[in-house]
Structure formats: C-alpha cells, structure tokens
Amino acid sequence: MQEKMQRAFLAILTLSLGTVGAAPGHVCTYYDVIKHLNVSSLDKLNAHVLPKRNWKEPLEVKTDFMLIAILSVAEKLQTATFYFMLNLEWTNTLVNWNPQDFCNISKVVLPLDTYWSPPLFILEEVSEQKSNKLEYLVVTHDGGFNAALPLQVTITCSLKILRFPFDTQTCNVSVASFLYPVTDLIMKLKRTSAEMKEISQTYFLTDGEWKFTNLSVIEYEEGMDDTRFSVITYMISMERQSILYVLNLILPTCALYLLDMAVLFGPSSLEEKVNFQIAIILGSSMLAVILNNILPTSSNKPPVIGTCLY
C-alpha cells in the first residue's frame, strides 16, 4: 500500500513539473507571445514613436562595429567601400511578458519594422546602402532589443598618396541619429576599440590590395546652438599591399634607368645610343601613362614616385 502511494505521488509530481508555466495539455508557440504583444494590429505607432516611459530620460542605444571586408578604394574618386556589421542594442520598457505564461519562451525574432528602431545616418556616405536583407531583431521578455545590420557602404575619404604605393590610409565611418537630440537618445559603445579591432581581424575576409591594420573609435556630440546630437566615429586604418606595384612598376622603371646608364657609358656607337635612348623614352612614357591611370586626377601633394618618373 505504501509503495502504491509513493508511485502515485511521483506521478503527480512529474505531471506538475511538466506543466509549469502552461495550462495542462496546452502547447505553447511563438504566435502566443506575438498575440500577447499585439504586434499584428494595424496600429503602427509602436514602430514610429520613441519607446520611453519618462520623456525626460534619454534612451541609450549601445553600438558594436565589426569590419568584414574592404571591397574597393578608388583614389580618383576619393572613396572607399566597406562591408561591416553594425550591432544595436536598446531597451523598450513597453514590451515585456512573463516567460512562465508561455512555456518559458523568453525571446522571439521579429521583422525590424515591427517596433521602433534607431534611425541611423552615416555622415560620409555617398551611395545607397546595400545589405543582404537581414532586417530582423531579437526581442527578449524583459524588453531587450538586439538588431544586427550587415551593411555595404561607399564613403568619401581623404586619401593621401604622397608615399604611394607604400601609403597607409584612414577612413572614417560616423554613425549618428539626427532625428533625436541627446536629450532623447544617446549612443554608447558596447565594446572598447581594442576589442572591436580584435573581433574585426578575426572575421576579416578579404586579402587583396588593402590590409586592415587598426580600428579606433571616438564618441562625441555634434550640433548647433542648444541642439546636440550623439555621434560615434569608427576610424578604419588600412595599409596598401605594395608588392605588385614593386614588381610591375618600380623594378621595371629602375631597370630601364640602369640600362640607360649602361648604354650611355658603353662602347656602342652614337647611332645605337640614340636609338636605345628613344626606346627608353617610349618605355618611360608607357609607365607614366600606366601610373597616371592609377593616381588621383588632382592632389595637393602628388606621390613621390610620380614626380620622379615624370
């Protein structure tokens, strides 16, 4: 009799543990959470209004940056194209649910336009942003929002070519939200610049002409009069891989000039020297044309190699 009572008690305990946070026989789904949040309604104010309970306190948005690829650098146009991941985190105190009421579901994935998200601008951008349409966000039960945005952006960058092809360049990617002043929205860094540099170097994909060397970040406020806006600038430093220019440009140029000196002081006849000098001039002109197609059309400080070649 006592053994039967123990078995019955264990059965009741097992059933009770299996149904914690849900009604008996009910199978929870993500649709239950979405219905509770009422995001399927036609009212889209939750997607356009800044989610603050106290209008006097600014909303804090944490940002994270990871450089994935340097796609191109156009010296003539003074532009650079980067592919990077921008991660945003913020809290919406108006969105919450109790996970125990939904079989311990603590987070859902929704389209980016379901709720309000920070409207960000890249100050140096000169072309339309491109992404792989991964426009979704993760919503947790306590109102935490996380959005990872992969972006391909072409920005304007002041390229200094004095030491071409042994030059290093630094381009800025400034992220700001000019719709909300600092009294409404503040942007903060989630990681330090050293941590973001380490992560970027780990996931950096391209191995072309440009090598990613450093990433620095500064936070500041910008604006006029009493209206200030929060801005975060990511400074991407890169170094040109010069081996191809050495093999295809510098070495042939040096060989031509050395050969020119050898013929000039050699025992050849005057006619042969003149013919060879003409060939040297034609070869130098061809190298000058090639170099002219590479370098920017205008620069206050032209590259040393171009000055020497001309």
Solvent accessible surface area in square Angstrom, and as a share of the most:
residue,aa,sasa,rsa
1,M,177,0.79
2,Q,133,0.59
3,E,103,0.46
4,K,143,0.61
5,M,124,0.55
6,Q,103,0.46
7,R,158,0.58
8,A,54,0.42
9,F,130,0.54
10,L,107,0.53
11,A,54,0.42
12,I,118,0.60
13,L,78,0.39
14,T,92,0.53
15,L,125,0.62
16,S,55,0.36
17,L,122,0.61
18,G,68,0.65
19,T,53,0.31
20,V,86,0.50
21,G,22,0.21
22,A,26,0.20
23,A,62,0.48
24,P,120,0.76
25,G,83,0.80
26,H,91,0.40
27,V,122,0.70
28,C,20,0.12
29,T,59,0.35
30,Y,129,0.49
31,Y,158,0.60
32,D,37,0.19
33,V,0,0.00
34,I,40,0.20
35,K,151,0.64
36,H,102,0.45
37,L,24,0.12
38,N,91,0.47
39,V,18,0.10
40,S,91,0.58
41,S,38,0.24
42,L,177,0.88
43,D,85,0.44
44,K,99,0.42
45,L,113,0.56
46,N,53,0.27
47,A,15,0.12
48,H,129,0.58
49,V,84,0.48
50,L,26,0.13
51,P,6,0.04
52,K,41,0.18
53,R,169,0.62
54,N,68,0.35
55,W,188,0.66
56,K,143,0.60
57,E,104,0.47
58,P,55,0.35
59,L,18,0.09
60,E,82,0.37
61,V,0,0.00
62,K,87,0.37
63,T,1,0.01
64,D,14,0.07
65,F,2,0.01
66,M,38,0.17
67,L,0,0.00
68,I,17,0.09
69,A,5,0.04
70,I,12,0.06
71,L,81,0.40
72,S,60,0.39
73,V,21,0.12
74,A,34,0.26
75,E,19,0.09
76,K,86,0.36
77,L,136,0.67
78,Q,54,0.24
79,T,23,0.13
80,A,1,0.01
81,T,16,0.09
82,F,1,0.00
83,Y,55,0.21
84,F,1,0.00
85,M,45,0.20
86,L,4,0.02
87,N,28,0.14
88,L,3,0.01
89,E,42,0.19
90,W,10,0.03
91,T,65,0.38
92,N,4,0.02
93,T,62,0.36
94,L,100,0.50
95,V,7,0.04
96,N,78,0.40
97,W,12,0.04
98,N,75,0.38
99,P,26,0.17
100,Q,102,0.45
101,D,90,0.47
102,F,27,0.11
103,C,47,0.28
104,N,96,0.49
105,I,26,0.13
106,S,48,0.31
107,K,116,0.49
108,V,4,0.02
109,V,94,0.54
110,L,8,0.04
111,P,63,0.40
112,L,32,0.16
113,D,105,0.55
114,T,13,0.08
115,Y,9,0.03
116,W,6,0.02
117,S,32,0.21
118,P,11,0.07
119,P,40,0.25
120,L,37,0.18
121,F,88,0.37
122,I,14,0.07
123,L,71,0.35
124,E,33,0.15
125,E,50,0.22
126,V,84,0.48
127,S,49,0.31
128,E,149,0.67
129,Q,67,0.30
130,K,126,0.54
131,S,42,0.27
132,N,93,0.48
133,K,160,0.68
134,L,85,0.42
135,E,85,0.38
136,Y,110,0.42
137,L,1,0.01
138,V,51,0.29
139,V,0,0.00
140,T,42,0.25
141,H,63,0.28
142,D,94,0.49
143,G,0,0.00
144,G,21,0.21
145,F,4,0.01
146,N,46,0.24
147,A,1,0.00
148,A,34,0.26
149,L,31,0.16
150,P,3,0.02
151,L,19,0.10
152,Q,59,0.26
153,V,0,0.00
154,T,31,0.18
155,I,1,0.00
156,T,65,0.38
157,C,8,0.05
158,S,80,0.52
159,L,12,0.06
160,K,146,0.62
161,I,4,0.02
162,L,77,0.38
163,R,145,0.53
164,F,5,0.02
165,P,1,0.01
166,F,110,0.46
167,D,3,0.01
168,T,77,0.45
169,Q,6,0.03
170,T,72,0.42
171,C,1,0.00
172,N,60,0.31
173,V,0,0.00
174,S,4,0.03
175,V,1,0.00
176,A,0,0.00
177,S,2,0.01
178,F,73,0.30
179,L,114,0.57
180,Y,39,0.15
181,P,35,0.22
182,V,27,0.16
183,T,90,0.52
184,D,39,0.20
185,L,1,0.01
186,I,51,0.26
187,M,3,0.01
188,K,84,0.36
189,L,46,0.23
190,K,83,0.35
191,R,81,0.30
192,T,81,0.47
193,S,40,0.26
194,A,70,0.55
195,E,81,0.36
196,M,0,0.00
197,K,60,0.25
198,E,117,0.52
199,I,50,0.25
200,S,0,0.00
201,Q,87,0.39
202,T,98,0.57
203,Y,125,0.47
204,F,42,0.18
205,L,135,0.67
206,T,45,0.26
207,D,134,0.69
208,G,45,0.43
209,E,71,0.32
210,W,15,0.05
211,K,107,0.45
212,F,10,0.04
213,T,45,0.26
214,N,58,0.30
215,L,4,0.02
216,S,38,0.25
217,V,21,0.12
218,I,83,0.42
219,E,83,0.37
220,Y,77,0.29
221,E,92,0.41
222,E,72,0.32
223,G,27,0.26
224,M,160,0.71
225,D,139,0.72
226,D,143,0.74
227,T,64,0.37
228,R,87,0.32
229,F,33,0.14
230,S,8,0.05
231,V,0,0.00
232,I,1,0.00
233,T,6,0.03
234,Y,0,0.00
235,M,49,0.22
236,I,0,0.00
237,S,27,0.18
238,M,0,0.00
239,E,73,0.33
240,R,7,0.03
241,Q,66,0.29
242,S,22,0.14
243,I,106,0.54
244,L,116,0.57
245,Y,37,0.14
246,V,36,0.21
247,L,93,0.46
248,N,100,0.51
249,L,8,0.04
250,I,39,0.20
251,L,94,0.47
252,P,47,0.30
253,T,20,0.12
254,C,62,0.37
255,A,58,0.45
256,L,44,0.22
257,Y,88,0.33
258,L,128,0.63
259,L,87,0.43
260,D,25,0.13
261,M,102,0.45
262,A,64,0.50
263,V,27,0.15
264,L,86,0.43
265,F,157,0.66
266,G,21,0.20
267,P,144,0.91
268,S,45,0.29
269,S,62,0.40
270,L,139,0.69
271,E,125,0.56
272,E,100,0.45
273,K,40,0.17
274,V,73,0.42
275,N,84,0.43
276,F,61,0.25
277,Q,46,0.21
278,I,92,0.46
279,A,55,0.42
280,I,9,0.05
281,I,108,0.55
282,L,119,0.59
283,G,23,0.22
284,S,20,0.13
285,S,54,0.35
286,M,119,0.53
287,L,18,0.09
288,A,15,0.11
289,V,83,0.48
290,I,80,0.40
291,L,0,0.00
292,N,87,0.45
293,N,97,0.50
294,I,48,0.24
295,L,16,0.08
296,P,18,0.11
297,T,113,0.66
298,S,90,0.58
299,S,54,0.35
300,N,155,0.80
301,K,135,0.57
302,P,75,0.47
303,P,3,0.02
304,V,84,0.48
305,I,33,0.17
306,G,3,0.03
307,T,90,0.53
308,C,98,0.58
309,L,17,0.08
310,Y,154,0.59
